[in-house]
Amino acid sequence: MKRSITTILLLLAAAVAFAGAAPAQQYPSKPVRLVVGFAAGSGPDIIARAVGAQLGSDLGHNFFVENRLGANGTIAAKAVADAAPDGYTLLYTSSGFATTPYIYRKAAFDVLRDFTPIATGGILDGYVLVVNPALPIKSVPDLIAYAKANRVLYGSPGVGNLLHIVTELFNLRAGIKLEHVPYRGASDVINALLQGSIQVAFLTPATTVALIQEGKLRAIGFNGRRPFPELPDVPLVSASVPSNPPSSTWGIFFAPAKTPTPIVDKLNGAIRHALTVPAVSNVVEKSGYIPDGRTAAQTAAFFRQEVANMGEAVKAAGIEPN
């Protein structure tokens, strides 16, 4: 009798394991929607498209990017939170996602409860501080002096976006008050800069390097831990404002909560492989990011810690939830 019970238990365990593995073996059997809450041509969009193209090649079905703009990426996130947890609707987003609990009093989703982290797409060490070249500002000390004597507007891709927080922390450390103008995305911020509607912004290297090299924007600082390779002559912000903390950001792929673990693990393995392919890693690195190789469990732990860290950053920046 004991032997028969043991046999039955083993058979049940095998059946459960097989049932869990089956979705991953069959996945994907149709195209996958990869939702990005930022504009085409933005840093997250560029990386999502590069990784998505490789995933489509490796897994046999198209991973197509859908840009859903607005509200600091929360519109895109809500679309994914509401989607079926079957692996066919994914989210790729950046660090600002972790600020959601502290920025929106009545967010339509919970970043920890309603999403399953899959894999990190990359880590970015810093942002470029740029100004409209028509201004008499050629350095961070110039900006500080100018802002103490003049009204200066800065843009960000939305309230609670990490670029908003980074600039408010800079305000705090530099002892100035640049005035915030929120936009729907980084491309809108850049257009406003080029047109002179705003005067300054922190932006990702991917969206600014070409414009800086063409003389359309002027880079006066980089707030990473070391100079950005493609802009080696641009000094670190910390050289002029030692108390200003270096800023890093990330990109993470998410699925809706309750997506089967075998599918999450399969996606994690496929994304980690994609990041090793030169055609993908070159795009990621040119965007200023370092390809990352965390497992799904490591990504989840990293994200939980980032959510906690963002709470401290939002408080330090003095940003009130709305």
VOSE-552919 format. One record per residue (C-alpha): residue number from 0; x, y, z; chain. Coordinates in steps of 0.5 Angstrom, whole numbers. Example, Ala and Ser with C-alpha at 12.3 -4.5 7.8 and 13.67 -1.06 7.14 Angstrom:
<nodes>
k_east_north_up_c
0_25_-9_16_A
1_27_-2_14_A
</nodes>
This chain:
<nodes>
k_east_north_up_c
0_0_0_0_A
1_6_5_2_A
2_9_3_-5_A
3_3_5_-9_A
4_1_11_-5_A
5_9_13_-6_A
6_8_12_-14_A
7_1_16_-14_A
8_5_22_-11_A
9_10_21_-16_A
10_6_21_-22_A
11_2_27_-19_A
12_8_31_-18_A
13_10_29_-25_A
14_4_31_-28_A
15_4_38_-25_A
16_11_39_-27_A
17_9_37_-34_A
18_3_41_-34_A
19_7_47_-32_A
20_12_46_-37_A
21_7_45_-43_A
22_5_53_-43_A
23_13_54_-44_A
24_14_49_-49_A
25_8_52_-53_A
26_10_59_-52_A
27_10_63_-56_A
28_5_61_-61_A
29_3_68_-64_A
30_5_75_-64_A
31_7_78_-58_A
32_5_85_-56_A
33_11_89_-53_A
34_8_96_-50_A
35_13_102_-49_A
36_10_108_-45_A
37_15_112_-49_A
38_16_115_-55_A
39_19_112_-61_A
40_26_114_-62_A
41_27_114_-54_A
42_32_110_-50_A
43_27_105_-48_A
44_24_105_-55_A
45_30_103_-58_A
46_32_98_-53_A
47_25_95_-53_A
48_25_94_-61_A
49_32_91_-61_A
50_31_86_-56_A
51_24_85_-59_A
52_27_84_-66_A
53_32_78_-63_A
54_26_75_-59_A
55_22_74_-65_A
56_28_71_-69_A
57_30_66_-63_A
58_23_64_-61_A
59_19_64_-68_A
60_14_69_-67_A
61_14_77_-68_A
62_15_81_-62_A
63_12_88_-64_A
64_13_94_-60_A
65_6_99_-59_A
66_8_106_-56_A
67_3_108_-51_A
68_4_115_-49_A
69_2_119_-43_A
70_2_120_-35_A
71_9_118_-34_A
72_8_111_-37_A
73_3_109_-33_A
74_-2_109_-39_A
75_2_103_-42_A
76_3_100_-35_A
77_-5_100_-34_A
78_-6_96_-41_A
79_-1_91_-39_A
80_-4_90_-32_A
81_-11_89_-35_A
82_-8_84_-40_A
83_-9_76_-40_A
84_-3_73_-36_A
85_-1_69_-42_A
86_6_72_-44_A
87_3_75_-50_A
88_2_82_-47_A
89_9_85_-44_A
90_11_92_-41_A
91_18_95_-42_A
92_19_101_-38_A
93_24_105_-34_A
94_26_107_-27_A
95_20_112_-27_A
96_15_106_-26_A
97_18_105_-19_A
98_16_112_-17_A
99_9_111_-18_A
100_6_109_-11_A
101_9_115_-9_A
102_7_120_-14_A
103_0_118_-16_A
104_-5_117_-10_A
105_-10_113_-14_A
106_-6_109_-19_A
107_-10_104_-23_A
108_-5_99_-21_A
109_0_96_-16_A
110_7_96_-19_A
111_9_90_-14_A
112_2_86_-14_A
113_0_87_-21_A
114_6_85_-25_A
115_11_80_-26_A
116_19_82_-27_A
117_22_78_-32_A
118_29_81_-34_A
119_33_87_-34_A
120_34_90_-41_A
121_40_94_-38_A
122_43_99_-33_A
123_44_106_-35_A
124_50_110_-31_A
125_47_117_-31_A
126_44_123_-36_A
127_46_129_-40_A
128_45_136_-37_A
129_43_140_-44_A
130_42_147_-45_A
131_39_151_-51_A
132_46_153_-54_A
133_43_160_-55_A
134_44_161_-48_A
135_50_164_-45_A
136_51_158_-41_A
137_57_153_-42_A
138_58_150_-35_A
139_54_148_-29_A
140_57_154_-25_A
141_54_158_-31_A
142_47_155_-30_A
143_47_156_-23_A
144_49_163_-23_A
145_44_164_-29_A
146_39_161_-25_A
147_40_165_-19_A
148_39_171_-23_A
149_34_169_-28_A
150_27_165_-29_A
151_29_158_-32_A
152_25_153_-34_A
153_26_145_-35_A
154_23_140_-38_A
155_21_132_-36_A
156_17_127_-39_A
157_12_128_-34_A
158_11_129_-26_A
159_14_123_-22_A
160_19_121_-28_A
161_26_120_-26_A
162_28_126_-30_A
163_24_130_-26_A
164_26_127_-19_A
165_34_128_-22_A
166_33_135_-23_A
167_29_137_-17_A
168_35_133_-13_A
169_40_138_-17_A
170_36_144_-15_A
171_36_142_-8_A
172_44_141_-8_A
173_45_147_-13_A
174_41_151_-8_A
175_37_154_-14_A
176_30_153_-17_A
177_29_151_-24_A
178_22_151_-26_A
179_19_144_-28_A
180_15_144_-34_A
181_12_137_-35_A
182_11_134_-42_A
183_8_127_-45_A
184_15_124_-47_A
185_23_126_-48_A
186_22_128_-55_A
187_17_133_-53_A
188_22_136_-48_A
189_27_136_-54_A
190_23_139_-58_A
191_21_145_-53_A
192_29_145_-52_A
193_30_146_-59_A
194_25_151_-60_A
195_27_155_-53_A
196_20_154_-50_A
197_25_151_-44_A
198_32_152_-43_A
199_35_146_-39_A
200_34_139_-38_A
201_37_132_-36_A
202_36_127_-42_A
203_39_120_-44_A
204_45_120_-48_A
205_41_116_-53_A
206_36_122_-55_A
207_42_127_-54_A
208_49_125_-57_A
209_47_127_-64_A
210_44_133_-63_A
211_50_135_-58_A
212_55_133_-64_A
213_51_137_-69_A
214_51_143_-64_A
215_43_144_-63_A
216_44_142_-56_A
217_50_144_-51_A
218_52_139_-46_A
219_54_142_-40_A
220_55_136_-35_A
221_54_128_-34_A
222_51_126_-27_A
223_54_119_-28_A
224_59_116_-24_A
225_64_117_-30_A
226_64_121_-36_A
227_60_118_-42_A
228_64_115_-47_A
229_61_118_-53_A
230_62_125_-49_A
231_69_125_-46_A
232_70_132_-45_A
233_63_133_-42_A
234_65_134_-34_A
235_61_130_-29_A
236_56_134_-25_A
237_59_132_-19_A
238_65_136_-20_A
239_61_143_-19_A
240_56_140_-14_A
241_60_135_-10_A
242_53_133_-6_A
243_49_132_-12_A
244_48_124_-13_A
245_50_120_-19_A
246_44_118_-22_A
247_43_111_-26_A
248_36_108_-29_A
249_34_102_-32_A
250_30_98_-37_A
251_26_92_-34_A
252_21_87_-38_A
253_15_86_-34_A
254_9_81_-35_A
255_2_81_-32_A
256_2_78_-25_A
257_0_71_-25_A
258_4_69_-32_A
259_6_62_-31_A
260_13_61_-28_A
261_15_57_-34_A
262_13_63_-39_A
263_17_68_-35_A
264_23_64_-34_A
265_23_62_-42_A
266_23_70_-43_A
267_28_71_-38_A
268_33_66_-42_A
269_31_69_-49_A
270_32_76_-47_A
271_39_75_-43_A
272_41_71_-50_A
273_39_77_-54_A
274_43_82_-50_A
275_49_78_-52_A
276_48_78_-59_A
277_52_84_-62_A
278_47_87_-66_A
279_43_88_-60_A
280_48_89_-55_A
281_51_94_-59_A
282_45_98_-59_A
283_44_98_-52_A
284_51_100_-50_A
285_50_106_-55_A
286_44_108_-52_A
287_49_109_-46_A
288_46_102_-42_A
289_50_96_-40_A
290_47_90_-42_A
291_45_86_-35_A
292_44_78_-34_A
293_40_78_-28_A
294_35_72_-27_A
295_27_73_-26_A
296_28_72_-19_A
297_34_77_-19_A
298_30_82_-23_A
299_24_81_-18_A
300_29_82_-12_A
301_32_88_-15_A
302_26_91_-17_A
303_23_91_-10_A
304_29_94_-7_A
305_28_100_-13_A
306_21_101_-11_A
307_24_102_-4_A
308_29_107_-6_A
309_25_111_-10_A
310_20_113_-4_A
311_26_116_-1_A
312_28_120_-7_A
313_21_122_-8_A
314_21_125_-1_A
315_28_128_-2_A
316_26_132_-8_A
317_20_134_-4_A
318_15_132_-10_A
319_8_131_-7_A
320_3_126_-10_A
321_-2_128_-14_A
</nodes>
